[in-house]
Amino acid sequence: MLRKEKPTIPLIARLIAPGLLVCFVFTQASPAQIEPDRGEREARRSLVRVRIMLETSAPDEAIMINGRRLEGYRPRIVQVFPATGVVMDDEGHVMTFLGYRWVDIHSRDPQIEIIAGPGQALPGKMIGIDESMGVAVVRSQRGRLRRTPLCTDCRIRDGATVAVPVFDLPGGMQFETVRVLSLSHGEGSGGRTQWTMRVDRLPGAGEPILDSGNRVLGFVASQRPSADDPEGLRMAVYPMSQLLTSAERILRTGGDIRTGWLGVYLADASPQSEQPVLIRRVEKGSPAQRAGLAPEDRLLKWNGKAIAGVRRFIQLVQDTAIGSRVALDILRHGKPMTVYPVIEARTSRADVGRFVFSFPDTITLQDSGVVPETGPLPRSWVGMTSVPLSPELAEGLQIQDQRGLLILNVVPGTPFSRAGVMAGDIILAAGEASVGDLGDLYRQLRAPARDGHVALKLLRKGSERNIAVRVPVPAATEPRR
């Protein structure tokens, strides 16, 4: 399977401290939440959360401190993949959309937990994954799950309002409204049908969208800010009918639906682009690397037929039988040539990487990230945990040329939580000043605007957005003890 050059954010658990479990749920909070009615209560009871957990042991050379290997320490690495699921039938089968996250799950034996409500965590079993769609099916091994109302033939019109679940908020699952400004039907990656929606706010990728009757219409496949419309944002949605077709294939097969894999990252391009498909990166140990493909190669023909864009190329690779050798005509630095890769099935990536820590010989107050005591910060700010975005962390997140403050946790009820700041957000600027560490943020919070708010610029899942945080007026200075 191939991916475009803009992949999803990888798990931060590989890059923080050894033995530390970090689980980010990348969803968007919003004040525009729907008051619960009977239909919404039913929807809350029928939507489930699926937690796919993997446990691995770090290799001997996993921990490096200032260039030296830490011997005799092999921490247990736990990776958690949270997702929202819909209950397909009365047998407890749950379908969820993983997107490209399946790459880190495939061919392992994950532990499955299905959360059907407060205090109701049921053990589950992975049935299989459709690699072409990123759809997974799991089954509850205990308890009875309520079927989720689904709509496989619904129509959405311009101006319609849909609902999206938001998790990890006070009171559990809530819903926010998203207005569809315009809608078009088209072809997505791999030739699959998708809806392209221009909306007034972006829901989280991988989350379902519901109609006014609280029926699930589809899942958000990807998000993309619209350069042509600064006031709107675009998202791609896979309709429920297509996702269910994929899930039913998994059930009929009783396992994974494998697809062809080449191992290249492609430059993103519009469907109307007439430029040859461009390779941005080649995966190490992939069929593409063994065939001699390289970054900046331009792809011209597949077995003698012209390649009509990125999406068509992805479909060609996925639909090619595993083990087949193909003739791939390319253009390298203006010179035409042909390579002959053998299409393979993707193998799981068991390597958890390394945890690399680099400390200076002398740590000063400025370098340590400790904020000088220039005045008390109101106690209501306590509850936000963050780390500066180091070069290593930025590389792992695939964020280039950025400095900022990575949010690890936000306690509900604090100003950050009320403003919509979420775990996984990166604070790039506060007010007019850039933010590189907690000290930068602290200084800006000490000088709010006249209305008591501080404007924050965030990076969330590759998209920048602006929010306003209301700074509480501090009470009288507490005596130091």
Sequence and secondary structure as in RCSB ss.txt:
>XXXX:A:sequence
MLRKEKPTIPLIARLIAPGLLVCFVFTQASPAQIEPDRGEREARRSLVRVRIMLETSAPDEAIMINGRRLEGYRP
RIVQVFPATGVVMDDEGHVMTFLGYRWVDIHSRDPQIEIIAGPGQALPGKMIGIDESMGVAVVRSQRGRLRRTPL
CTDCRIRDGATVAVPVFDLPGGMQFETVRVLSLSHGEGSGGRTQWTMRVDRLPGAGEPILDSGNRVLGFVASQRP
SADDPEGLRMAVYPMSQLLTSAERILRTGGDIRTGWLGVYLADASPQSEQPVLIRRVEKGSPAQRAGLAPEDRLL
KWNGKAIAGVRRFIQLVQDTAIGSRVALDILRHGKPMTVYPVIEARTSRADVGRFVFSFPDTITLQDSGVVPETG
PLPRSWVGMTSVPLSPELAEGLQIQDQRGLLILNVVPGTPFSRAGVMAGDIILAAGEASVGDLGDLYRQLRAPAR
DGHVALKLLRKGSERNIAVRVPVPAATEPRR
>XXXX:A:secstr
  EESS     GGGTSSTT           S B    HHHHHHHHHEEEEEEEEEEE  TT EEETTEE TT   
EEEEEEEEEEEE STT EEEEE GGGGGGTTTS  EEEEEEETTEEEEEEEEEEETTTTEEEEEESSS      B
 SS    TT EEEEEE SSTTS EEEEEEEEEEEEEE GGG EEEEEEESS   TT EEE TTS EEEEEEEEEE
 SS TT EEEEEEEHHHHHHHHHHHHHHTS B  EE  EEE    TT  S EEEEEE TTSHHHHHT  TT EEE
EETTEE  SHHHHHHHHHHS TT B  EEEEETTEEEEE  B EE         EEE   SS  HHHHT    SS
   GGGTTEEEEE  HHHHHHTT  S   EEEEEE TTSHHHHHT  TT EEEEETTEE SSHHHHHHHHTS  T
TSEEEEEEEETTEEEEEEEE     S     
